Amino acid sequence: MHYRIKILLLVFLFAFFGVQVSHTFYNTNNWPFCSYNMFNRIMPPETEEFMIWLYDSKGNRQLVLPGNAIPIEYYRTPVIMGDVFDGDNEDSKRKLCEILLNHLNKSPWGKFDEILPAAKPTPGSHFIGMDVFLYHYNLDQFKYGKKLEPVSGKLIYSYHLHS
């Protein structure tokens, strides 16, 4: 290769990485440059999260994340929960709850990559119902080493299998 071509390629390489670093620093995206901001955003101090209370046939209950009830990547579950439970379609809400309870009872899944493990009922029992809540959190109340408790919770939907 000629000396001038090597210098030109080296200048292009430094310019390319310089532009990439600036996109990362300024948190901007312009293809083919990306800020890689998937996990570096700052959460607002007030946030809401869907949570699910599962009830088993022995009378026990457990609080789980939607990712423990839906066998997909945990970060995709809020969109599904919002699409179904923020709407007025009662049939969709009932069907989703029925499908989730049946799937948890008949074919639970294990943890894999970004998929959380399935919630498990008390040994010798099976899930018979679920309550979907929207919990409101204030992240300013977080103390290192302590569990962050919700400020408030609102029951969105309740479903129980027929006997």
Backbone bond lengths (Angstrom), bond angles and torsions (degrees), N, CA, C in turn:
res aa  C-N    CA-C-N  psi(-1)  N-CA   C-N-CA  omega(-1)  CA-C   N-CA-C  phi
1 M - - - 1.436 - - 1.528 108.81 -
2 H 1.279 115.73 144.99 1.455 119.76 178.11 1.523 110.11 -72.81
3 Y 1.299 114.61 151.84 1.466 122.19 -178.56 1.525 111.11 -57.78
4 R 1.325 119.44 -42.34 1.469 123.21 -178.23 1.537 111.04 -65.61
5 I 1.323 117.82 -36.70 1.469 120.85 179.02 1.524 109.89 -67.49
6 K 1.328 117.65 -40.07 1.465 121.35 177.90 1.526 110.57 -62.42
7 I 1.323 116.52 -43.35 1.468 120.73 179.15 1.525 109.44 -64.39
8 L 1.318 118.13 -43.67 1.458 122.75 179.63 1.542 110.84 -61.46
9 L 1.325 116.70 -43.94 1.474 120.14 177.86 1.531 111.35 -64.31
10 L 1.305 117.50 -40.12 1.457 121.94 179.14 1.537 110.48 -64.85
11 V 1.325 116.78 -42.55 1.469 120.79 177.39 1.524 109.80 -63.43
12 F 1.328 118.13 -43.65 1.456 122.26 178.27 1.531 110.68 -60.96
13 L 1.321 117.13 -43.26 1.465 121.79 179.75 1.526 110.87 -60.86
14 F 1.334 117.34 -47.85 1.470 120.80 178.89 1.530 110.69 -64.12
15 A 1.316 118.35 -39.46 1.464 121.42 178.60 1.529 110.61 -64.51
16 F 1.326 116.22 -43.84 1.463 120.84 179.62 1.533 110.52 -58.57
17 F 1.328 116.71 -50.77 1.465 119.61 -179.41 1.520 111.83 -69.25
18 G 1.311 117.86 -29.44 1.464 120.62 175.23 1.519 111.55 -64.70
19 V 1.332 116.14 -43.95 1.463 120.34 177.25 1.529 109.92 -64.50
20 Q 1.348 117.90 -40.56 1.466 121.08 179.05 1.525 110.86 -62.09
21 V 1.319 117.28 -45.00 1.471 120.83 179.49 1.530 109.89 -62.53
22 S 1.322 118.15 -40.05 1.469 119.80 179.50 1.533 110.96 -65.24
23 H 1.339 117.79 -37.56 1.466 119.91 176.75 1.525 110.88 -65.72
24 T 1.304 117.35 -38.09 1.465 120.61 177.11 1.524 110.00 -65.71
25 F 1.323 117.07 -45.58 1.464 122.10 -177.69 1.530 111.63 -64.45
26 Y 1.324 118.02 -43.46 1.461 122.29 -177.30 1.527 113.47 -91.30
27 N 1.334 117.05 2.09 1.460 122.88 176.45 1.533 111.72 56.13
28 T 1.333 115.63 50.88 1.464 121.18 178.36 1.519 109.69 -122.73
29 N 1.304 115.78 157.10 1.458 122.03 179.19 1.523 109.45 -129.58
30 N 1.296 117.02 122.62 1.463 124.86 174.09 1.512 106.42 -143.36
31 W 1.321 116.41 108.56 1.457 119.86 -175.05 1.515 110.85 -51.53
32 P 1.315 118.78 134.61 1.465 130.91 8.99 1.524 113.56 -92.84
33 F 1.316 116.71 14.69 1.462 120.56 -177.99 1.521 109.85 -96.80
34 C 1.322 115.31 140.59 1.456 120.81 -175.27 1.515 109.16 -138.86
35 S 1.325 116.28 142.00 1.465 120.16 -178.89 1.525 112.61 -80.81
36 Y 1.325 117.90 -9.79 1.473 122.05 -178.01 1.525 110.42 54.07
37 N 1.320 116.70 50.39 1.459 121.35 -173.90 1.525 114.56 -97.18
38 M 1.310 118.15 17.41 1.461 120.31 -176.16 1.531 112.44 -58.47
39 F 1.308 117.92 -39.89 1.456 120.41 -175.67 1.533 113.44 -115.87
40 N 1.319 118.88 11.45 1.462 118.09 -177.26 1.519 113.16 -114.58
41 R 1.325 117.61 16.66 1.456 118.18 179.80 1.526 110.27 -79.99
42 I 1.313 115.77 154.22 1.457 121.53 178.81 1.524 107.67 -95.29
43 M 1.321 115.37 125.82 1.463 120.47 -179.69 1.524 109.49 -75.02
44 P 1.330 117.09 142.73 1.471 118.74 172.47 1.534 108.55 -67.23
45 P 1.327 118.11 154.15 1.475 119.01 -176.61 1.528 113.87 -64.38
46 E 1.320 117.87 -26.38 1.462 121.45 178.38 1.524 108.23 -106.35
47 T 1.332 117.01 126.34 1.465 120.01 -179.62 1.522 110.07 -146.30
48 E 1.315 116.23 158.51 1.453 122.22 178.44 1.521 109.57 -123.26
49 E 1.318 115.89 144.28 1.460 122.14 -179.51 1.523 109.17 -136.63
50 F 1.332 115.53 137.80 1.454 119.67 171.07 1.527 108.17 -74.68
51 M 1.314 116.47 139.05 1.460 123.13 174.94 1.527 107.36 -136.69
52 I 1.318 115.75 154.82 1.468 120.55 -176.66 1.531 109.75 -126.87
53 W 1.321 116.15 127.73 1.453 121.81 169.43 1.528 106.85 -94.57
54 L 1.337 116.57 123.31 1.466 121.68 177.59 1.529 109.06 -105.64
55 Y 1.320 116.74 138.22 1.464 123.05 -179.45 1.517 108.93 -115.63
56 D 1.360 116.18 135.25 1.460 118.75 178.80 1.519 111.13 -109.58
57 S 1.332 115.44 172.41 1.467 121.90 -173.83 1.525 113.35 -70.57
58 K 1.331 118.65 -9.62 1.461 121.29 176.47 1.531 112.03 -96.66
59 G 1.327 116.51 6.20 1.460 120.46 177.06 1.524 114.27 88.96
60 N 1.313 116.92 6.25 1.469 119.90 178.56 1.521 110.03 -88.60
61 R 1.317 115.61 158.56 1.451 120.17 175.40 1.521 109.10 -137.92
62 Q 1.329 115.50 153.68 1.462 120.78 177.70 1.518 110.20 -143.37
63 L 1.321 114.78 142.49 1.453 121.69 178.88 1.522 108.53 -93.20
64 V 1.341 117.19 125.97 1.460 121.17 -177.87 1.523 110.25 -132.99
65 L 1.304 114.55 158.37 1.455 121.23 171.16 1.524 108.71 -74.96
66 P 1.320 118.73 153.54 1.467 119.67 176.37 1.533 112.62 -55.88
67 G 1.333 117.64 -29.63 1.456 121.07 178.46 1.520 113.48 -65.12
68 N 1.346 117.69 -19.23 1.454 121.17 176.11 1.529 112.29 -87.04
69 A 1.335 116.50 -3.61 1.465 120.75 179.73 1.523 112.57 -119.81
70 I 1.326 116.88 -15.14 1.464 121.90 -179.98 1.524 107.70 -120.93
71 P 1.332 118.49 120.68 1.478 120.40 -173.49 1.538 114.29 -80.27
72 I 1.325 115.35 57.94 1.471 120.78 174.28 1.528 107.64 -134.29
73 E 1.318 117.12 176.77 1.456 120.49 179.00 1.530 109.32 -57.13
74 Y 1.342 116.40 134.10 1.457 121.49 -173.40 1.527 112.93 -57.20
75 Y 1.322 118.25 -32.44 1.462 120.24 -176.62 1.525 112.48 -76.47
76 R 1.334 118.23 -9.00 1.469 121.36 176.72 1.531 112.13 -91.93
77 T 1.317 117.39 -15.88 1.464 120.20 -174.61 1.527 114.54 -65.42
78 P 1.342 121.13 -35.20 1.468 118.09 179.19 1.529 113.51 -60.54
79 V 1.316 117.52 -33.43 1.464 120.38 179.31 1.531 110.00 -66.69
80 I 1.321 117.03 -45.14 1.464 120.73 178.90 1.522 110.12 -63.33
81 M 1.323 116.51 -46.46 1.464 120.33 -179.71 1.527 110.45 -60.48
82 G 1.314 117.00 -44.38 1.458 120.46 179.26 1.516 112.42 -64.57
83 D 1.332 116.72 -43.77 1.468 120.24 -179.91 1.526 111.67 -60.46
84 V 1.320 116.77 -39.88 1.471 119.88 -176.52 1.522 111.72 -84.79
85 F 1.324 117.93 -49.58 1.466 120.15 -169.59 1.524 114.76 -89.29
86 D 1.321 119.19 -12.80 1.463 120.39 174.38 1.522 112.02 -85.15
87 G 1.312 116.68 -10.17 1.464 120.91 -178.42 1.520 112.47 -91.69
88 D 1.331 115.02 -176.63 1.464 121.64 -178.95 1.523 113.26 -104.81
89 N 1.335 118.19 6.49 1.453 121.34 -175.77 1.534 109.70 -85.20
90 E 1.326 115.52 94.10 1.466 121.64 -178.39 1.521 112.14 -62.16
91 D 1.328 116.84 -33.22 1.458 120.89 179.86 1.534 111.02 -63.94
92 S 1.328 116.86 -41.65 1.474 120.61 177.96 1.517 111.43 -64.47
93 K 1.319 117.00 -41.10 1.469 121.23 179.04 1.534 110.03 -62.25
94 R 1.335 115.74 -48.33 1.464 120.24 -179.01 1.525 111.16 -62.33
95 K 1.335 116.60 -45.29 1.463 120.48 -178.36 1.529 111.62 -63.81
96 L 1.335 117.20 -42.48 1.460 118.81 179.32 1.523 110.92 -62.50
97 C 1.322 117.68 -45.34 1.467 120.83 178.78 1.523 111.34 -60.87
98 E 1.317 116.79 -43.83 1.471 121.56 179.21 1.533 110.50 -61.58
99 I 1.324 116.90 -45.66 1.466 121.07 179.55 1.534 110.55 -62.59
100 L 1.327 116.45 -44.69 1.468 119.53 -178.50 1.523 111.83 -64.04
101 L 1.329 117.51 -45.37 1.468 119.80 179.73 1.527 111.25 -63.19
102 N 1.320 117.14 -43.58 1.462 120.09 178.73 1.524 111.10 -63.70
103 H 1.310 116.99 -40.83 1.473 120.64 -179.81 1.530 110.71 -67.12
104 L 1.333 117.38 -41.51 1.465 120.46 178.11 1.525 110.92 -63.57
105 N 1.332 117.23 -37.31 1.462 121.04 -178.46 1.524 113.09 -77.04
106 K 1.323 117.66 -38.23 1.468 120.57 -172.02 1.524 114.89 -97.53
107 S 1.318 117.72 -34.40 1.472 118.72 -177.54 1.531 111.82 -145.65
108 P 1.343 115.38 70.03 1.469 118.23 177.64 1.529 110.54 -66.04
109 W 1.292 116.91 155.90 1.460 123.49 -176.60 1.519 109.74 -117.62
110 G 1.298 115.97 161.02 1.457 121.65 177.30 1.521 111.15 -96.79
111 K 1.315 115.55 173.88 1.458 121.73 177.81 1.524 108.91 -72.17
112 F 1.340 115.74 136.40 1.452 120.71 175.61 1.513 108.64 -151.40
113 D 1.316 116.87 119.85 1.453 123.35 178.26 1.528 109.67 52.40
114 E 1.329 118.78 -111.62 1.461 121.45 -178.05 1.529 112.38 -102.79
115 I 1.329 116.31 19.02 1.459 121.77 175.74 1.527 107.30 -101.68
116 L 1.327 116.32 121.94 1.464 120.99 179.54 1.523 109.66 -74.14
117 P 1.344 117.64 154.21 1.471 118.95 178.59 1.526 111.04 -70.09
118 A 1.311 115.85 154.07 1.462 121.21 178.47 1.521 110.25 -66.05
119 A 1.330 115.01 143.10 1.468 120.17 172.66 1.518 107.68 -65.05
120 K 1.322 115.86 145.00 1.459 120.42 -178.40 1.531 109.57 -120.77
121 P 1.329 116.89 135.34 1.469 118.93 177.63 1.524 110.39 -73.58
122 T 1.310 115.65 170.27 1.455 121.28 174.80 1.527 108.34 -57.02
123 P 1.347 119.08 139.23 1.468 120.07 179.94 1.533 111.95 -51.25
124 G 1.317 115.02 134.84 1.467 121.43 -179.81 1.526 113.89 83.75
125 S 1.309 117.44 8.51 1.468 120.32 179.26 1.526 109.76 -130.24
126 H 1.315 115.75 -179.00 1.458 121.96 176.82 1.529 107.99 -144.52
127 F 1.322 115.63 159.84 1.462 119.45 -179.41 1.519 110.60 -74.56
128 I 1.339 115.17 137.57 1.469 120.07 -179.19 1.530 112.37 -123.22
129 G 1.316 117.90 -7.67 1.457 118.18 -178.72 1.511 112.24 -168.23
130 M 1.333 113.83 166.62 1.458 119.66 178.09 1.523 110.11 -152.15
131 D 1.323 115.18 146.51 1.456 122.37 172.05 1.518 107.03 -118.85
132 V 1.314 116.42 131.18 1.461 121.57 178.24 1.530 107.13 -101.94
133 F 1.323 115.76 123.77 1.462 122.42 -179.36 1.522 110.00 -117.24
134 L 1.310 115.60 154.66 1.451 122.40 168.41 1.521 105.45 -113.95
135 Y 1.340 116.02 109.22 1.458 121.57 -179.31 1.517 109.75 -94.93
136 H 1.317 115.35 138.70 1.462 122.60 178.65 1.532 107.94 -103.55
137 Y 1.335 116.39 127.66 1.465 122.33 -178.75 1.524 110.60 -119.56
138 N 1.327 115.96 146.71 1.451 122.37 171.01 1.524 106.38 -113.54
139 L 1.333 116.56 106.47 1.465 120.93 -175.61 1.521 112.98 -68.09
140 D 1.319 117.70 -17.75 1.471 120.56 176.51 1.530 111.19 -67.57
141 Q 1.334 117.80 -17.76 1.471 121.77 179.93 1.529 112.65 -86.88
142 F 1.330 117.34 -1.56 1.470 120.49 -178.15 1.520 111.11 -67.13
143 K 1.313 116.16 133.53 1.465 124.04 174.31 1.517 107.65 -122.65
144 Y 1.318 116.66 128.01 1.459 121.52 -177.52 1.527 110.49 -54.05
145 G 1.333 116.21 132.57 1.459 122.12 178.17 1.519 113.99 85.56
146 K 1.317 118.14 -3.99 1.461 121.06 179.88 1.526 109.38 -117.42
147 K 1.318 115.73 151.05 1.466 121.23 179.14 1.529 108.80 -74.88
148 L 1.313 115.85 132.84 1.455 121.18 176.49 1.528 108.81 -80.27
149 E 1.299 116.15 117.14 1.465 121.21 179.94 1.530 109.73 -90.60
150 P 1.323 116.61 146.87 1.468 118.90 177.84 1.522 111.08 -67.85
151 V 1.325 115.72 148.31 1.461 121.63 175.66 1.522 109.07 -74.49
152 S 1.337 115.71 -38.97 1.460 120.74 178.99 1.525 109.07 -156.38
153 G 1.308 115.18 164.62 1.462 120.82 178.09 1.510 109.93 -141.96
154 K 1.320 115.24 145.03 1.465 120.32 -179.52 1.522 108.46 -128.07
155 L 1.330 116.79 124.29 1.455 121.22 176.43 1.529 108.31 -69.16
156 I 1.340 115.64 122.52 1.451 121.29 -178.85 1.529 110.69 -96.18
157 Y 1.344 115.77 -41.93 1.463 119.39 -176.74 1.521 109.35 -158.85
158 S 1.316 116.55 144.44 1.457 122.54 177.57 1.528 108.90 -127.92
159 Y 1.336 116.15 133.75 1.464 120.79 -179.38 1.519 109.36 -141.01
160 H 1.323 116.38 135.00 1.459 121.77 176.38 1.525 108.56 -135.72
161 L 1.337 115.50 136.15 1.468 121.12 179.39 1.516 109.85 -63.62
162 H 1.314 114.78 148.17 1.471 119.73 177.18 1.516 108.92 -77.45
163 S 1.312 117.65 143.09 1.477 122.02 -177.99 1.501 112.44 -68.61
